[in-house]
């Protein structure tokens, strides 16, 4: 007791100390003898003296009832110490007979508690002043033990609900974030790791609040016991991130959306992620028509309006003022009262519209509106929609421009694709410096330029199917490098500043065939270098060929006129000779001495008249007189003359089949064909050879008709002429179809061109070898023509022509020919002849097929009339040279290489020539 932790003192009823232990000395510093006999009130702090006396009086009046108090007493060192005193009145106890008081020094404890209290106060102030939710919860159940008052200010729920409801946190986390947030927190807590989360909690008013939760785990015996954390409101930051992301996505949608409606739909989806936008529309103003259109309109109540003139709606108000408008019911009523707006469509509760501006020009309005009290808009939604409106306006304007550009480009490409002229773009692999020497430029054109783009017409005139097949080809693959005209063409292009109009180029197509094009082209120069060239070209190959034909026909026309004039003058001489021989025959009588010589003179004159008719046929001045003929008789009658024409070194063989059918033809024209073929055969056999003429009946079946256009099955008469001539070399065969090509040397004296044959109804011209047809590629399409290079033929309608015909009939009558009863048709339709490849048709007897032989076959038909659709006219090719078999006898002389002259009627009516 003497040395206990508490000081003990015994006091009498007057308050005098009767006894104290040694502990009192440690507490107050006074020795025991100084304390005994001393009233304790002498040491009490003056501020606590009255309260101490009051407590002492209470001890005296309430016996056996302990009294506790804290009083300050002065120590021996003069320092007041705070004592915790407990006293009880035991004066009535005989064993004690005193007031027992125990006290201890609590000065340090009190100071510590005061400091702790002050610290807690400061901590509480700090906690409550932080704009974040500070919390502490059970690590196992997530029930909150403590939550700062900021939780009520931020989310609207009383703090008591946070601490009393065991599952408050899980119940109020956003449904989309609940599972992953709780799972992540459990996982990190079990690992005793601090962690952070960003998730949404639903506030009391239903809005979603983004929180960033920083959590620490407090363990107990190695297990998680408490969680302490700080919840920070990051809604504004998240909203800014979403708005920024929305602007990027709107810009991206403007680049990737395939069309304008798709872009507007994506804009609606993006805006709906930032705010409730179930009812959303975009209005666009057209200044040209001063109308308002609605390219995008989604609304649960109202319907979409067509384009309309401006009125006094809320949309027009925003368009007119250029300022955003949040039209709550009160604002709307105020605008209506001022006459600023009027109701258009269904009334809404909140209406929010922002202008869409591009370079300070309002092009439209973006609007969201609500029809229920649960969806209301405020300043935040207005600011967000106004922020994204700039990107929306730019995206709309850009998409409208792109759509307009695409439509213009589609029209341009349609124009290019439908053009009949070739349109192209050549690119340079390496830009060509414009200051290079011209010769180096020309070489670079051939080396570095390639076709980057063209239309289908360009590909087709070069023999390709489509532009895809020709793209990427080099210029040198088309433009013939060895042709000096093409070099001059490129030189002119370089020296003219890379711009040329109506210039010719000589090129080759896909199969190497020569082509002539008329070009217009312009080069694009960038930074002193030619980078590309645009141009168009037109195929004028056929036009050039026709021009050459016209020039050739004009030459033939001049020769024909000369021959016709000579023939007419010679006819006058023959008229005198024939008239004189007729007088002599009459005077000599049948038995006259020189009767035979006179008849020989007459026959010679008649043969000369036949030659005159041939000249007239060549000059196109003869009046045709077709009649029924025996082909064998015609050939037999020509045989003596043919023998004299072909010479002694050429053997002539005729194989005339008995019983051939009759054909209707002009005997002079038919004879001219045979004579010309024989003369060409003679020229093809300079060292001698064999010429065979055959006739035969032929029957054409349906199989032949199916493979030969225009053929009709039936009975025909065949005339074939073959020879064993030297044929053509490779160069002549290659150039067979070139315009102006001559198969003989230029010093060769030409034979008279063949009279041409016409098939009025259904027939076709003969071809060499068998009856297989091969159409020349440079021939025009089949069909009738209403004019052409021979429209100026002397047989056209003219008074001069009728006079010439009358003179011809008079001369024919003078030399014994029968005049025609009627003139032939004034104009004949013509067709180009087609060459054929040889087939399996056997050559005539005595002529071995091979490289030294060629066969010309003509088939004459009669006896039936084909349908009108098959009645067309053909002409016999005056240069019927087979491209693969040499030695072909030509019916038309050296100048008739695939050209032909004017058409005259040889076979009429039912007569066909194959």
URGI-V330292 format. One line per field, one symbol per residue. burial: b if it has 24 or more other ideal C-beta (glycine too) atoms within 12 Angstrom, else e. A space follows every 50 residues. Layout:
burial=???
This chain:
burial=eeeeebbbbbbbeebebbbbbebbebbbebebeebeebebbebbeeebee ebeebbeebbeeeeeebebbbbbbbeeeeebbbbbbbbbbbeeeeeebbb bbbbbbbeeeeeeeeeeeeeeeeeeebeeeebbbbbbbbeebbbbbbbbb beebbebebeebbeeeebbbebbbeebeeebbeebbebbeeeeebebbbb bbeeeebbbbbbbbbbbeeeeeebebbbbbbbbbbeeebeebbeebbebb bebbeebeebeebbebbbebbbebbbbebbbbbbbeeeeeebbbbbbbbe ebeeeeeeeeeebbbbbbbeebebbbbbeebbeebeeeeebeebbeebbb bbbbbbbeeeebbbbbbbbbeeeebbbeeebbebbbbbbbbbbbbbbbbb eeeeeeeeeeeeeeebbeeebbbbbbbbeeebebeeeeeebbebbbebbb bbbbbbbbbbbbbbeebeebeebebbbbbbeeeeebbebbebbbeeebeb eebbbbbbbeeebbbbbbbebebbeeeeebbbbbbbbbbbbeebbbebbe ebbeebbebbeebbeebbebbeebbebbeebeebbeeeeeeeeeeeebee bbeebbbbbbbbbbbbbbbbbbbbbbbebbbbebbebbbebbeebbeeeb ebbbbbeeebbbbbbbbbbbbbbbbbbbbbbbbbbeeebbbbbbbbbbeb eeebbeebbbbbebbbbbbbbbbbbbbbeeebeeebbbbebbbbeeeeeb bbbbbbbbbbbbbbbbbbbbbbbbbbbbbeeeeeeeebbbeebbbeeeee eeebbebbbebbebbebeeeeeebeebbbbbbbbbbebbebebbebbebe ebbbbbbbbbbbeeebeeebebbbbbbbbbbbbbbbbbbbbbbbbbbbbb bbbbbbbbbbbbbb
